[in-house]
Amino acid sequence: MAHVNQHRKALLSRVRRMAGQVAALETALQNEDADCSEVLVQASAVRGAAHGLLMALLDEHLQAHVVSSDDPAERAEEAQVLVKLLRAYGR
């Protein structure tokens, strides 16, 4: 996936932010006096960050392998990859 390599710095930045959010969630859960709403906010932040990363990767994949492909067979195959992923994501 050449497009991943082209945007590696931005993608890694997103992943590092997610790691920080996961660490904050872990810390909140380890705190015996943790406020329920704080834990929910942290969990929501992790989910949002993961969703944002997935959407960025999907967009790049769609643009690189489906939209700009001249080969109809490759477009169809890559579109099926996306459909499979979206079905798994929706579970």
C-alpha positions as CSV (number, residue, x, y, z in Angstrom):
1,M,0.0,0.0,0.0
2,A,2.1,2.9,-1.3
3,H,-0.5,5.4,-0.1
4,V,0.2,4.3,3.5
5,N,3.9,4.9,3.0
6,Q,3.1,8.4,1.5
7,H,1.1,9.3,4.7
8,R,3.1,7.3,7.2
9,K,4.0,10.3,9.4
10,A,0.3,11.5,9.7
11,L,-0.9,8.0,10.3
12,L,1.7,7.3,13.0
13,S,0.8,10.6,14.6
14,R,-2.8,9.4,14.8
15,V,-1.8,6.0,16.3
16,R,0.4,7.7,18.9
17,R,-2.5,10.0,19.9
18,M,-4.6,6.8,20.2
19,A,-2.0,5.2,22.4
20,G,-2.1,8.2,24.7
21,Q,-5.8,8.0,24.9
22,V,-5.7,4.3,25.6
23,A,-3.1,5.0,28.4
24,A,-5.4,7.7,29.8
25,L,-8.3,5.2,29.8
26,E,-6.2,2.6,31.5
27,T,-5.1,5.1,34.2
28,A,-8.8,6.1,34.7
29,L,-9.8,2.5,35.2
30,Q,-7.0,1.8,37.6
31,N,-8.0,4.7,39.8
32,E,-10.3,3.4,42.5
33,D,-11.9,6.8,42.8
34,A,-12.5,7.1,39.1
35,D,-15.5,9.1,38.0
36,C,-17.7,7.0,35.7
37,S,-18.2,9.9,33.4
38,E,-14.4,10.4,33.0
39,V,-14.0,6.7,32.1
40,L,-16.8,7.0,29.5
41,V,-15.2,10.2,28.0
42,Q,-11.9,8.4,27.7
43,A,-13.4,5.3,26.2
44,S,-15.3,7.5,23.7
45,A,-12.1,9.3,22.8
46,V,-10.4,6.0,22.0
47,R,-13.3,4.9,19.9
48,G,-13.4,8.2,18.0
49,A,-9.6,8.1,17.4
50,A,-9.8,4.6,16.1
51,H,-12.8,5.5,13.9
52,G,-10.9,8.5,12.5
53,L,-7.9,6.4,11.7
54,L,-10.0,3.8,9.9
55,M,-11.8,6.5,7.9
56,A,-8.5,8.0,6.8
57,L,-7.2,4.6,5.7
58,L,-10.4,3.8,3.9
59,D,-10.3,7.1,2.1
60,E,-6.8,6.6,1.0
61,H,-7.5,3.0,-0.1
62,L,-10.6,4.0,-2.0
63,Q,-8.8,6.8,-3.8
64,A,-5.6,4.8,-4.6
65,H,-7.1,1.4,-5.5
66,V,-10.7,2.0,-6.6
67,V,-11.2,5.5,-8.0
68,S,-7.9,5.9,-9.8
69,S,-7.5,2.3,-11.1
70,D,-7.9,2.0,-14.9
71,D,-8.5,-1.8,-14.5
72,P,-12.2,-2.6,-13.9
73,A,-11.3,-6.0,-12.5
74,E,-8.9,-4.4,-9.9
75,R,-11.6,-1.8,-9.1
76,A,-14.1,-4.5,-8.4
77,E,-11.7,-6.6,-6.4
78,E,-10.6,-3.6,-4.2
79,A,-14.2,-2.5,-3.8
80,Q,-15.0,-6.0,-2.4
81,V,-12.1,-5.6,0.1
82,L,-13.8,-2.4,1.3
83,V,-17.2,-4.1,1.5
84,K,-15.7,-7.0,3.6
85,L,-14.0,-4.6,5.9
86,L,-17.1,-2.5,6.4
87,R,-19.2,-5.6,7.2
88,A,-16.6,-6.6,9.8
89,Y,-16.5,-3.1,11.2
90,G,-20.3,-3.0,11.5
91,R,-20.5,-6.1,13.7
